[in-house]
Amino acid sequence: MERNELYPVFLKLHALRTLIVGAGAVGEEKLSFMLKSSPRAQVTVVATWVAPEVQEILDTLPNHHVTIKIKPFEDSDIDGHDLVVAATNMRELNHQVQKAAKERGKLVNVADTPDLCDFYLGSVVTRGPLKIAISTNGQSPTFAKRFRQVLEDTLPEEVDQLLGQLNEYRNRLTGDFAEKVKQLNDLTAVLLSK
């Protein structure tokens, strides 16, 4: 069995600049996923046309952190961006985007081509401040989506209240780091007991 060696991180997309190349069905999926998880994400979309679903997202956005440039992709579009997503259904264009991103030292995701990706956009479950990311190492995004639905149905809505209370408790703890960790472990052990 292949081991998942991905290292999960949570990025502050409002503090980074993301480029998405493509504004069709694939681009819409990537853009809507980013904005659902990070509503203040700073995103530039470069595409020769915009699907109605993408335009609908833009029309309903309360933020102005998404820019659309209707034009053919040029390698220089990557300049000034931290993350790049090749989100077209054109294999050659996706490869061009990936190559230009790598030449500029940028992290890149190429839709439906795990071998060309530096990172994947996994499924995410959010309950207040709790965020859980699910990855299948690029093998089955559909399973990740279904598992996300299971977690969403299972996690109680009150998780955000619990986390707020735990944070207050943590802020009142005294002692060294090891003692604080022990006290928090003792307190939260009840969450896993059956």
C-alpha positions in Angstrom: 0.0 0.0 0.0 1.3 3.4 -1.0 1.8 5.8 1.9 0.6 9.3 1.7 3.7 11.4 2.2 2.0 14.8 1.7 2.6 17.4 4.4 -0.6 19.2 5.2 -0.4 23.0 5.6 -3.1 25.7 6.0 -2.3 28.7 3.9 -3.4 32.3 4.5 -4.7 32.9 1.0 -5.6 36.5 1.8 -1.9 37.1 2.4 -0.7 35.3 -0.8 -1.4 35.9 -4.4 -2.9 33.0 -6.4 -3.2 32.7 -10.2 -5.8 30.5 -11.8 -5.5 29.9 -15.5 -8.9 28.9 -16.9 -12.4 30.1 -16.2 -14.5 27.1 -17.5 -15.8 24.2 -15.4 -12.4 23.3 -14.0 -11.5 26.9 -13.1 -14.9 27.4 -11.5 -14.4 24.3 -9.3 -11.0 25.6 -8.2 -12.1 29.2 -7.6 -15.3 28.3 -5.7 -13.3 25.8 -3.5 -10.7 28.5 -2.7 -13.3 31.1 -1.9 -15.5 28.8 0.1 -12.5 28.0 2.4 -10.8 31.4 2.2 -13.4 34.1 1.3 -10.7 36.9 1.3 -8.3 34.9 -1.0 -6.5 37.2 -3.4 -7.0 35.5 -6.8 -6.3 36.5 -10.4 -8.0 34.5 -13.1 -6.6 34.5 -16.6 -8.8 33.1 -19.4 -9.8 33.7 -22.9 -13.5 33.4 -21.9 -15.5 33.1 -18.6 -18.1 30.5 -18.0 -21.5 31.7 -16.7 -20.9 29.9 -13.4 -17.6 31.8 -12.9 -19.3 35.1 -13.7 -22.1 34.2 -11.2 -19.4 33.7 -8.5 -17.9 37.1 -9.3 -21.3 38.9 -9.4 -22.2 37.5 -6.0 -18.8 38.1 -4.3 -18.9 40.7 -1.5 -15.1 41.0 -1.8 -13.0 42.5 -4.4 -10.0 40.2 -4.1 -10.7 38.4 -7.3 -9.5 39.8 -10.6 -10.4 38.5 -14.1 -8.2 39.1 -17.1 -9.8 38.1 -20.3 -6.8 37.2 -22.5 -4.6 34.3 -23.6 -2.2 33.1 -20.9 1.4 34.3 -21.1 4.3 33.0 -19.0 4.7 36.4 -17.5 1.2 36.2 -16.0 2.8 34.1 -13.2 5.1 36.9 -12.1 3.9 38.4 -8.8 2.0 35.3 -7.7 2.8 32.8 -5.0 0.6 29.9 -6.1 -0.4 28.8 -9.6 -3.3 26.6 -10.6 -3.6 25.4 -14.2 -7.3 24.8 -14.5 -8.1 24.3 -18.2 -9.2 21.2 -20.1 -6.3 21.8 -22.6 -3.4 19.5 -21.8 -0.8 21.5 -23.7 -1.8 24.8 -22.0 -1.8 23.2 -18.5 1.8 21.9 -19.2 2.9 25.3 -20.4 1.5 26.9 -17.2 3.2 24.2 -15.1 6.6 24.7 -16.8 6.4 28.5 -16.5 5.5 28.2 -12.8 8.4 25.8 -12.1 10.9 28.0 -14.0 9.9 30.9 -11.7 10.0 28.8 -8.5 6.3 28.9 -7.9 4.1 26.1 -6.3 1.7 24.8 -8.9 -1.4 22.6 -9.1 -2.4 21.1 -12.5 -6.0 19.9 -12.6 -6.4 16.2 -13.0 -2.6 15.6 -13.4 -1.2 14.6 -9.9 2.3 14.0 -11.3 2.6 17.7 -12.2 1.3 19.0 -8.9 3.3 20.5 -6.0 0.1 20.6 -3.9 -3.5 19.3 -4.1 -6.7 21.1 -3.2 -8.2 18.6 -0.8 -11.7 18.4 0.6 -12.3 20.7 3.7 -14.7 20.5 6.6 -15.1 23.7 8.6 -16.9 24.2 11.9 -16.2 27.7 13.2 -12.4 27.7 13.9 -12.0 24.0 13.3 -10.8 23.1 9.8 -10.1 19.5 8.7 -8.4 18.8 5.3 -8.8 15.5 3.6 -6.4 14.1 1.1 -6.3 10.9 -0.9 -2.9 11.7 -2.3 -4.6 12.7 -5.6 -6.0 9.2 -6.1 -9.7 9.8 -5.5 -11.1 13.3 -5.0 -14.6 11.8 -5.1 -13.9 9.7 -2.0 -12.5 12.8 -0.2 -15.7 14.6 -1.1 -17.9 11.8 0.3 -15.8 11.5 3.4 -16.1 15.3 3.9 -19.9 14.9 3.8 -19.7 12.2 6.5 -17.7 14.5 8.7 -20.0 17.4 8.1 -23.0 15.3 9.1 -21.2 13.9 12.2 -19.5 16.9 13.7 -21.8 18.9 16.0 -22.5 22.5 15.3 -21.3 23.4 18.8 -17.7 22.6 18.0 -16.9 26.3 17.8 -18.3 26.9 21.3 -16.2 24.0 22.7 -13.0 25.4 21.0 -13.7 28.8 22.4 -14.0 27.4 25.9 -10.8 25.3 25.5 -9.0 28.4 24.3 -10.1 30.3 27.4 -9.0 27.4 29.6 -5.6 27.2 27.8 -5.0 30.9 28.4 -5.5 30.5 32.1 -3.1 27.6 32.5 0.1 28.0 34.5 3.2 26.0 34.6 5.8 25.1 31.9 4.9 23.9 28.4 4.9 20.2 29.4 2.5 20.8 32.3 0.2 22.8 30.1 0.2 20.0 27.5 -0.6 17.4 30.1 -3.5 19.4 31.5 -5.0 20.0 28.1 -4.5 16.3 27.2 -6.3 15.3 30.4 -9.2 17.7 29.7 -9.7 16.7 26.1 -9.3 12.9 26.7 -13.0 12.8 27.5 -13.8 13.9 24.0 -12.5 10.6 22.7 -13.9 8.3 25.4 -16.9 6.2 24.5 
